[in-house]
Amino acid sequence: MPIFSTYDGTELAYHLVGEGEPLICLPGGPMRAARYFGDLGGLSRVRQLVLFDLRGTGESAVPEDTSTYAIDRLVDDVEALRAHLGLEQADLLGHSAAGELAALYAARYPQRLRSLTLVTPAAGTLGLPATDQDRRDAAALRAHEPWYAEARAALDEIQAGRATPEVWAGIRPFMYGRWDAAAQAHAAESPAQRNAVAGSLYYPESGLDTAAAVAALRALPVPVLVLAGEYDGGPTPDRAAELAALFPHAEFVVQRGAGHFPWMDGPGDFARAVAAFLDPGVSSVQAGGIRLAHRTWGDPSAPPVVLAHGRGGSSLDWTGIAEQLAARHRVYALDFRGHGLSDWPGRYSFEFFRDDLHAFLEARNLSGATVIGHSMGGVAALLLAERYPALIGALVIEDAPLLLPLDPPRPPAERPAEEPGFDRQVVPSIDAQLNDPDPEARERLGEITAPTLVVGGSRSHIDQVQLEWTARQIPGGRFTSVDAGHLVHTDNPKAFLAALRSFGIG
């Protein structure tokens, strides 16, 4: 456990979890020891978490001057930690009450900040306090829960000014999206982890200069993520959206099914959303209620090409091809729902993937773009080109199934020994459609108006005769075969790129 001395000589501790670039994590409470973060839902697999015990909490020393517990004084401890770590600029995450601490740090030291992540952040010091009505509205969302009546009675007692430690404990179920054994154990640890005296001094009686802080944040030049929980009452998603609106470069995410500790409620959802935000090579858009992550290459003013991966893949599958195409194109590679760093909502079909592609093109204003789709992504692109013929400028379908009933049908998918890098529910959902596809997809191929190239892999399990038939059904469609397996662009990228060039791409 590393220890360093801060500006007044107080020895402060932090804990390192995982590997990668450091992410300084400030705990809420206020003034709760940082170990409640755990590994932040697996975020430690891509970043090294620097879990900071604020003075007087966890393994950090108690200061001689208790006035230094005030939030505006703690800002200098965060700056001392950044300097101790030798970071020219820091990626900073603040949770709950420490969301305000992280925001005040950003206002005072914007030049020392690379990114700011605010997780279910309090914002009272910024003029956006959670109200009693906010908490009642959020509580009402849980009225179907078996514990609701007792927890709601406790909330009413608190709002009536009759709070006791036992009553405070009674509202804990509202703080979690699932009040299961893990959540109950996590909540039970809170009193022992929190320095109540320090917490009572966290917000100075004299108040803070809210106007100055807000003015500084409105000019903050760094990217900001504000992540809210769907069921959280402090802040509600609406209140968190107001906070996000303060920043000029903010991304706002609502984690479905989550409360105040979203990494507990949906570890994968949380880790993917934050990892996508922290990766400078990844952007996200909200498309049809789904957060879609994507990567880009090339000059933003160049003609756009959109790459759509196959089942079980991600935008990273296209890296080599994208780098080549970027010489003359602006290249976008998206992660479909259930894949990569996009949301994993648990419901999948070719039509949903079609809708993802449609929403992505609209969100990025890419009408008329060239779309290249592999396998599952190719089916999604075909379905989109059938429904909205004018949306796609040119179309390349790489070794996509024709959607004829499989004979024999695929048996039920077995649970993999190890978790795949995508939502395993994708497999049975898509297998069911491959076994019994909607014939409309084949019947409407003649409605596609975009110039279309169908590329097959000569050694693929996909029937190449059927692919050639697909190309013939599309007006002006062309078919070419490449010496490759199903992953044509990976198995033989040189020949795949040559096929694209012959079609006028690249």
C-alpha positions in Angstrom: 0.0 0.0 0.0 1.8 3.2 -1.2 1.8 6.3 1.1 2.8 9.8 0.4 2.9 13.1 2.3 0.5 15.8 1.1 0.9 19.6 1.4 0.5 19.8 5.2 2.5 16.7 6.0 -0.4 14.3 6.4 0.4 10.9 5.2 -2.2 9.6 2.7 -2.6 6.1 1.3 -3.8 4.8 -2.0 -4.3 1.3 -3.4 -3.4 0.1 -6.9 -5.7 -2.4 -8.6 -5.0 -3.7 -12.1 -2.6 -2.6 -14.9 -2.5 0.0 -17.5 -2.6 3.7 -17.5 -3.6 5.2 -14.0 -7.1 6.3 -13.3 -7.4 8.2 -10.0 -10.6 7.2 -8.3 -12.1 9.4 -5.6 -14.5 7.7 -3.2 -17.8 9.2 -2.0 -19.6 8.7 1.2 -18.7 11.4 1.9 -15.4 10.3 3.4 -15.7 6.6 2.8 -12.6 4.4 2.5 -11.9 3.6 -1.2 -12.0 -0.2 -0.9 -15.8 -0.2 -1.6 -14.8 0.4 -5.2 -13.5 -3.1 -5.6 -12.2 -3.5 -9.1 -15.0 -1.2 -10.5 -16.8 -4.0 -12.3 -13.7 -5.2 -14.0 -12.5 -1.8 -15.2 -9.1 -2.8 -13.7 -8.6 -5.1 -16.7 -8.0 -2.1 -18.9 -6.8 0.6 -16.5 -4.8 0.7 -13.3 -7.1 2.0 -10.6 -5.6 4.4 -8.1 -8.1 4.1 -5.2 -7.4 7.1 -3.0 -8.2 7.0 0.7 -9.0 10.6 1.5 -7.5 12.0 4.7 -9.0 10.4 7.8 -10.4 7.4 5.9 -9.1 3.9 5.2 -5.3 3.7 5.6 -4.7 7.5 5.4 -3.8 9.4 8.5 -6.1 11.7 10.5 -5.0 15.3 10.0 -4.3 17.6 12.9 -6.5 20.3 11.5 -10.0 19.0 11.0 -10.9 22.0 8.8 -8.9 20.2 6.1 -11.8 17.7 5.7 -13.7 20.4 3.8 -14.2 19.5 0.1 -12.4 22.6 -1.2 -9.3 21.7 1.0 -9.3 18.1 -0.3 -8.8 19.4 -3.8 -5.2 20.1 -2.9 -4.7 16.5 -1.7 -5.9 15.3 -5.1 -3.3 17.6 -6.7 -0.6 16.3 -4.4 -1.5 12.7 -5.4 -1.3 13.6 -9.1 2.2 15.1 -8.6 3.3 12.1 -6.5 2.3 9.8 -9.3 4.3 11.8 -11.8 1.4 12.4 -14.1 1.5 15.5 -16.3 -2.2 15.2 -16.7 -4.5 12.8 -14.8 -7.6 10.8 -15.7 -9.9 11.4 -12.7 -13.0 9.6 -11.6 -15.3 10.8 -8.8 -18.2 8.9 -7.3 -21.2 10.3 -5.5 -20.1 13.1 -3.1 -16.6 12.8 -4.7 -18.1 13.8 -8.0 -18.3 17.3 -6.5 -14.7 17.0 -5.3 -13.5 15.9 -8.8 -15.5 18.8 -10.4 -13.9 21.3 -8.0 -10.5 19.9 -8.9 -11.3 20.3 -12.6 -12.3 23.9 -12.0 -9.1 24.7 -10.1 -6.6 22.6 -12.0 -8.0 22.2 -15.6 -4.5 22.1 -17.1 -3.7 19.1 -14.9 -6.6 17.1 -16.1 -6.9 14.8 -19.2 -10.4 13.5 -18.6 -13.1 13.6 -16.0 -15.5 10.7 -15.2 -18.4 11.5 -12.8 -20.3 8.4 -11.6 -23.7 9.0 -10.0 -22.3 12.4 -8.9 -23.7 14.7 -6.3 -23.9 18.3 -7.6 -25.3 20.4 -4.8 -22.1 22.5 -4.6 -22.7 23.3 -8.3 -26.2 24.5 -7.8 -27.9 21.2 -8.7 -28.9 19.5 -5.4 -31.0 16.3 -5.3 -34.4 17.2 -4.0 -36.8 15.2 -1.8 -39.1 14.9 -4.8 -36.2 13.5 -6.8 -35.8 10.7 -4.2 -39.5 10.0 -4.0 -39.7 9.8 -7.8 -36.8 7.4 -7.9 -38.2 5.3 -5.0 -41.5 5.0 -6.8 -39.8 3.1 -9.6 -39.1 0.3 -7.2 -42.7 -0.1 -5.9 -42.8 -3.6 -7.2 -40.0 -4.8 -5.0 -40.8 -6.9 -2.0 -38.8 -4.6 0.3 -40.4 -1.4 -1.0 -42.9 -0.7 1.7 -40.3 -0.8 4.5 -37.7 1.1 2.6 -40.3 3.8 1.6 -41.3 4.2 5.2 -37.7 4.8 6.1 -37.4 7.4 3.4 -40.5 9.2 4.6 -39.0 9.3 8.1 -35.8 10.8 6.9 -37.6 13.4 4.8 -39.7 14.3 7.9 -36.6 15.0 9.9 -36.7 11.9 12.0 -33.6 10.2 10.8 -31.7 7.7 13.0 -28.9 5.3 12.0 -31.4 2.5 11.8 -33.7 4.5 9.5 -30.8 5.4 7.3 -30.0 1.7 7.0 -33.6 1.1 6.0 -33.2 3.0 2.7 -30.2 1.1 1.5 -32.1 -1.1 -1.0 -32.9 2.1 -3.0 -29.2 2.5 -3.6 -28.8 -0.6 -5.7 -30.4 -1.9 -8.8 -30.6 -5.4 -7.3 -31.0 -5.8 -3.6 -29.2 -9.2 -3.7 -26.7 -10.8 -1.3 -23.7 -9.0 -2.9 -25.5 -5.6 -2.6 -26.5 -6.3 1.0 -22.9 -7.2 1.9 -21.6 -4.1 0.1 -24.0 -1.8 1.9 -23.3 -3.4 5.3 -19.7 -2.5 5.1 -20.4 1.2 4.7 -20.6 2.3 8.4 -17.2 0.9 9.2 -15.7 2.3 6.1 -17.0 5.9 6.6 -15.5 8.6 8.8 -18.7 10.2 10.1 -16.9 13.1 11.7 -15.0 13.9 8.6 -18.2 13.5 6.5 -20.0 16.1 8.7 -17.2 18.6 7.9 -17.0 17.8 4.1 -19.3 20.6 3.1 -18.1 23.9 4.8 -20.7 25.9 6.7 -19.5 29.0 4.9 -20.4 27.4 1.6 -18.5 27.6 -1.7 -18.3 30.0 -4.6 -20.7 28.0 -6.8 -20.8 30.7 -9.5 -17.0 30.7 -10.0 -16.9 26.9 -10.1 -19.7 26.6 -12.6 -18.1 29.3 -14.8 -14.8 27.4 -14.8 -16.5 24.1 -15.7 -18.4 25.7 -18.6 -15.0 26.4 -20.1 -13.4 23.1 -19.2 -11.4 21.9 -22.3 -11.3 18.2 -21.4 -13.8 15.4 -22.2 -16.3 14.6 -19.4 -18.4 11.5 -18.8 -21.4 11.8 -16.6 -22.8 8.3 -15.8 -26.2 8.1 -14.0 -28.1 5.1 -12.7 -31.6 4.5 -14.0 -33.0 4.0 -10.4 -30.8 6.5 -8.6 -32.4 9.3 -6.6 -29.4 11.3 -6.0 -28.8 12.2 -8.7 -31.7 11.1 -10.9 -30.9 10.8 -14.6 -32.6 14.1 -15.2 -30.5 15.9 -12.6 -27.3 14.2 -13.9 -28.2 15.4 -17.4 -28.4 19.0 -16.1 -24.9 18.5 -14.7 -23.6 17.1 -18.0 -25.0 20.2 -19.8 -22.6 22.4 -17.8 -19.6 21.0 -19.6 -18.7 21.9 -23.2 -17.4 18.4 -24.0 -19.6 16.0 -22.1 -21.0 12.6 -22.8 -24.0 11.5 -20.8 -24.9 7.8 -20.1 -27.7 6.3 -18.2 -27.0 2.8 -17.1 -30.2 0.7 -17.2 -31.1 -1.2 -14.2 -28.5 0.5 -12.0 -28.8 2.5 -8.8 -26.1 4.6 -7.0 -23.4 1.9 -7.3 -23.6 1.0 -11.0 -20.5 -1.2 -11.1 -22.3 -3.5 -8.6 -25.6 -3.6 -10.6 -24.1 -4.2 -14.0 -20.3 -4.7 -13.9 -19.9 -5.3 -17.6 -22.2 -2.4 -18.6 -20.3 0.0 -16.3 -16.8 -1.1 -17.3 -17.6 -1.0 -21.0 -19.1 2.5 -20.8 -16.2 3.9 -18.9 -13.5 2.0 -20.9 -15.0 3.3 -24.1 -14.9 6.9 -22.8 -11.4 6.6 -21.5 -10.0 5.1 -24.7 -9.0 8.1 -26.9 -9.5 5.9 -30.0 -13.1 5.2 -29.2 -16.2 7.4 -29.5 -19.8 6.6 -28.6 -23.2 7.8 -29.9 -26.6 7.2 -28.5 -28.6 5.5 -31.2 -32.1 4.3 -30.7 -31.6 4.1 -27.0 -28.4 2.1 -27.3 -24.9 3.4 -26.8 -22.8 2.4 -29.8 -19.0 2.6 -29.6 -17.0 3.1 -32.7 -13.5 3.9 -34.0 -12.5 6.3 -36.7 -9.6 6.7 -39.0 -8.7 9.2 -41.8 -9.4 12.8 -42.7 -12.9 13.9 -41.4 -13.6 15.6 -44.7 -12.8 12.5 -46.8 -15.6 10.3 -48.3 -17.0 8.1 -45.5 -16.8 4.4 -45.3 -18.6 2.5 -42.5 -17.4 -1.0 -41.5 -19.8 -3.5 -39.9 -18.3 -6.6 -38.2 -19.6 -10.1 -38.0 -21.0 -12.1 -35.0 -18.6 -12.2 -32.1 -16.4 -9.5 -33.5 -15.9 -5.8 -32.9 -14.6 -2.7 -34.6 -11.0 -3.9 -33.8 -11.5 -6.6 -36.4 -11.2 -4.0 -39.1 -8.0 -2.2 -37.9 -5.7 -3.3 -40.8 -8.3 -2.7 -43.5 -9.3 0.6 -41.9 -5.8 1.9 -41.8 -5.4 1.1 -45.5 -8.7 2.7 -46.5 -8.0 5.8 -44.4 -5.5 7.1 -47.0 -8.5 8.2 -49.1 -11.5 7.9 -46.8 -12.9 8.8 -43.4 -13.4 5.3 -42.0 -15.9 4.4 -39.2 -16.0 1.0 -37.6 -18.8 0.4 -35.1 -19.4 -2.1 -32.4 -22.9 -3.6 -32.7 -25.0 -4.0 -29.6 -23.8 -7.0 -27.6 -20.3 -6.6 -28.9 -17.1 -4.8 -28.0 -17.6 -1.6 -26.0 -21.2 -1.0 -27.0 -24.2 -1.7 -24.7 -25.2 -5.3 -24.2 -29.0 -5.1 -23.8 -29.6 -8.9 -24.0 -32.0 -8.8 -27.0 -30.6 -9.5 -30.5 -31.7 -10.1 -34.0 -30.6 -9.2 -37.5 -33.3 -6.5 -37.5 -31.9 -5.0 -34.3 -28.4 -4.9 -35.9 -30.0 -3.3 -39.0 -31.5 -0.7 -36.7 -28.1 -0.2 -35.0 -26.5 0.5 -38.4 -29.3 2.8 -39.4 -29.2 4.8 -36.2 -25.5 5.1 -36.3 -25.5 6.5 -39.8 -28.1 9.0 -38.8 -26.3 9.9 -35.6 -23.1 10.6 -37.4 -24.8 12.2 -40.4 -23.5 9.6 -42.8 -26.2 9.3 -45.3 -24.7 8.3 -48.7 -21.7 6.6 -47.1 -20.2 3.4 -48.4 -21.1 0.5 -46.1 -19.0 -2.7 -45.9 -20.5 -5.5 -43.8 -19.0 -8.8 -42.9 -21.2 -11.9 -42.2 -23.8 -10.7 -39.6 -22.9 -7.1 -40.4 -23.4 -7.9 -44.0 -26.9 -9.2 -43.4 -27.7 -6.0 -41.4 -26.4 -3.9 -44.2 -28.5 -5.8 -46.8 -31.6 -5.4 -44.7 -31.0 -1.7 -44.3 -30.3 -1.2 -48.0 -33.6 -2.9 -48.8 -35.6 -0.8 -46.4 -33.9 2.6 -47.1 -32.4 2.3 -50.6 -31.3 6.0 -50.7 -29.4 5.8 -47.4 -26.4 3.9 -48.6 -24.1 5.2 -51.3 -22.4 1.9 -52.1 -22.6 -1.5 -50.5 -20.0 -4.3 -50.0 -21.3 -7.6 -48.6 -18.5 -9.9 -47.3 -19.4 -13.6 -47.0 -22.8 -13.0 -45.5 -25.3 -15.9 -45.1 -28.2 -15.8 -47.6 -30.8 -16.5 -45.0 -32.1 -19.8 -46.4 -33.2 -22.3 -43.7 -30.2 -24.2 -42.5 -30.2 -27.9 -43.3 -29.6 -29.4 -40.9 -30.5 -26.7 -38.4 -28.0 -25.6 -35.8 -28.6 -27.3 -32.5 -29.0 -25.3 -29.3 -25.8 -23.4 -28.4 -23.9 -24.8 -25.5 -22.6 -22.5 -22.8 -18.9 -21.7 -23.5 -16.3 -22.8 -21.0 -15.1 -19.2 -20.8 -17.1 -16.1 -21.2 -16.6 -14.8 -24.8 -15.8 -11.2 -25.6 -19.4 -10.5 -26.6 -22.8 -11.2 -25.1 -23.3 -15.0 -25.4 -27.1 -14.5 -25.9 -26.2 -13.3 -29.4 -25.5 -16.8 -30.5 -28.9 -18.5 -29.8 -30.7 -15.4 -31.0 -29.0 -15.4 -34.4 -28.9 -19.2 -34.7 -32.7 -19.2 -34.4 -33.0 -16.8 -37.3 -30.6 -18.7 -39.4 -32.6 -21.9 -38.8 -35.9 -20.2 -39.7 -35.2 -16.9 -41.5 -37.8 -14.4 -42.7 -38.1 -15.0 -46.5 -38.7 -11.3 -47.0 -35.0 -10.6 -46.8 -34.4 -12.6 -49.9 -37.5 -11.4 -51.7 -36.6 -7.7 -51.4 -33.0 -7.9 -52.7 -34.2 -6.4 -56.0 -35.2 -3.2 -54.2 -31.6 -2.4 -53.4 -30.5 0.6 -55.5 -26.9 1.1 -54.2 -24.1 -0.2 -56.3 -23.3 -3.6 -54.6 -20.3 -5.9 -54.5 -20.6 -9.3 -52.9 -17.3 -10.8 -51.9 -17.0 -14.5 -51.0 -14.3 -16.6 -49.5 -13.6 -19.6 -51.7 -12.8 -21.7 -48.7 -15.7 -20.4 -46.5 -18.5 -22.5 -45.1 -20.9 -20.1 -46.7 -22.3 -21.4 -50.0 -20.5 -19.4 -52.7 -23.2 -20.3 -55.3 -25.8 -18.7 -53.0 -23.6 -15.6 -52.7 -23.3 -15.3 -56.4 -27.1 -15.7 -56.7 -27.5 -12.9 -54.1 -25.4 -10.6 -56.3 -27.5 -11.4 -59.4 -30.7 -10.4 -57.6 -29.4 -6.9 -56.9 -29.7 -4.6 -59.8 -26.1 -4.0 -61.0 -24.8 -6.3 -58.3 -21.4 -7.9 -58.8 -19.8 -11.0 -57.3 -16.1 -11.8 -56.7 -14.5 -14.7 -55.1 -11.3 -14.4 -53.0 -8.9 -17.2 -51.9 -9.9 -17.0 -48.2 -12.1 -18.5 -45.6 -15.1 -16.8 -44.0 -13.0 -14.0 -42.6 -12.0 -12.8 -46.0 -10.6 -9.4 -45.0 -8.5 -11.1 -42.3 -7.4 -14.2 -44.2 -6.4 -12.4 -47.4 -6.5 -8.6 -46.8 -4.4 -7.9 -49.9 -6.9 -9.6 -52.2 -9.9 -8.1 -50.3 -8.5 -4.6 -50.8 -7.9 -5.3 -54.4 -11.5 -6.3 -54.8 -12.6 -3.0 -53.1 -10.3 -1.0 -55.5 -11.8 -2.7 -58.5 -15.2 -1.6 -57.2 -13.9 2.0 -56.8 -13.1 2.0 -53.0 -9.7 2.7 -51.7 
